[in-house]
Amino acid sequence: MVYKTKGTCSQAINVELDGDVIKHVEFVGGCSGNTQGVAKLVEGMKAEEAISRLEGILCGSRPTSCPDQLAKALKQALAQ
């Protein structure tokens, strides 16, 4: 599933779930080291656990962040 991000440097997040477990995450754009790190940390984690940890994280004065957008992407993936 491809999620188009809003309000971040990254443009999209590719998310692959295996049931409710995160199989693969790839950010398109954004701060490469940080987004790669977040992606690797959540792989193998249950999506609900990642959502609870990442939702609401802000980037400076922005109302969202790449981790917060990942939480939104995971919610959308679970709903499909």
Wavefront OBJ file of the C-alpha trace (Angstrom):
o trace
v 0.000 0.000 0.000
v 1.241 3.495 -0.795
v 0.280 6.311 1.592
v 0.720 9.902 0.362
v 2.063 11.937 3.284
v 0.908 15.421 4.246
v 2.965 18.103 6.009
v 6.338 16.320 5.950
v 9.491 16.264 3.847
v 8.717 12.704 2.765
v 6.238 12.407 -0.094
v 4.938 8.891 0.501
v 5.290 5.764 2.623
v 5.168 2.241 1.197
v 3.734 -0.134 3.814
v 3.430 -3.912 3.637
v 1.622 -5.836 6.359
v 1.415 -9.558 7.005
v -1.924 -9.686 8.784
v -1.463 -7.148 11.594
v 2.357 -7.349 11.619
v 4.512 -4.812 9.769
v 6.495 -6.678 7.109
v 8.157 -3.742 5.313
v 8.186 0.067 5.431
v 9.867 2.416 2.957
v 9.707 6.207 3.048
v 9.951 8.150 -0.235
v 11.936 11.307 0.497
v 12.503 12.813 3.912
v 15.571 12.595 6.125
v 17.084 9.364 4.831
v 18.841 8.170 7.993
v 15.913 8.932 10.264
v 13.267 7.415 8.015
v 15.367 4.292 7.398
v 15.857 3.943 11.159
v 12.153 4.295 11.930
v 11.305 1.799 9.168
v 13.732 -0.822 10.503
v 12.586 -0.346 14.094
v 8.929 -1.050 13.311
v 9.431 -4.030 10.978
v 8.220 -7.172 12.751
v 6.122 -5.118 15.198
v 2.342 -5.355 15.434
v 0.844 -2.361 13.625
v -1.265 -1.301 16.639
v 1.856 -1.182 18.846
v 3.703 0.984 16.306
v 0.670 3.286 15.991
v 0.493 3.767 19.758
v 4.208 4.625 19.911
v 4.376 6.934 16.872
v 1.031 8.742 16.736
v 1.218 12.386 17.746
v 4.989 12.862 17.343
v 5.692 16.326 15.941
v 8.597 17.637 13.839
v 9.581 21.052 15.190
v 6.669 23.451 14.786
v 4.908 21.248 12.214
v 1.623 19.631 13.274
v 2.905 16.175 12.196
v 6.106 14.214 11.473
v 7.265 11.234 9.436
v 6.616 8.870 12.388
v 3.134 10.396 12.874
v 2.441 9.973 9.148
v 3.572 6.342 9.413
v 0.990 5.841 12.178
v -1.670 7.235 9.824
v -0.448 4.982 7.006
v -0.627 1.940 9.291
v -4.178 2.823 10.341
v -5.180 3.032 6.688
v -3.444 -0.269 5.887
v -5.233 -2.020 8.761
v -8.584 -0.678 7.549
v -8.111 -2.173 4.066
l 1 2 3 4 5 6 7 8 9 10 11 12 13 14 15 16 17 18 19 20 21 22 23 24 25 26 27 28 29 30 31 32 33 34 35 36 37 38 39 40 41 42 43 44 45 46 47 48 49 50 51 52 53 54 55 56 57 58 59 60 61 62 63 64 65 66 67 68 69 70 71 72 73 74 75 76 77 78 79 80
